[in-house]
Amino acid sequence: MSQLTTHVLNTTLGKPAKGVTVILYQEIINESWQEIARGDTNDDGRLTNLLSPEKKLKSGKYRLTFLTGNYFYFQY
């Protein structure tokens, strides 16, 4: 399993949020961010393979961004 996982739920519908794109960024220098991984949530709203199992994150600042716009646009 990946060192980093996430789980997205649609609490309005009471179900997992399938197909939400998640982007992992790492701060490189003074609030400058670099994308290091990207993936989509599965049928259970989970993203378990954002990083390969052998990839180990170093100490530092990281940011996850959830691209929910398309998810909600196509849900309603």
FENWO-V300427 format. One record per backbone hydrogen bond with DSSP energy under -1.0 kcal/mol. NH is the residue of the N-H (numbers start at 0). CO is the residue of the C=O. Records with the same first field share a line. If there is no record, write none. Layout:
NH=CO  CO
This chain:
1=47
5=46
7=44
9=14
13=9
14=9
16=7
18=40
21=38
22=64
23=36
24=62
25=33
26=60
27=31
31=28
33=25
35=23
36=23
38=21
40=19
41=45
44=41
46=5
54=51
62=24
64=22
66=20
67=65
71=67
72=68
73=69
75=71
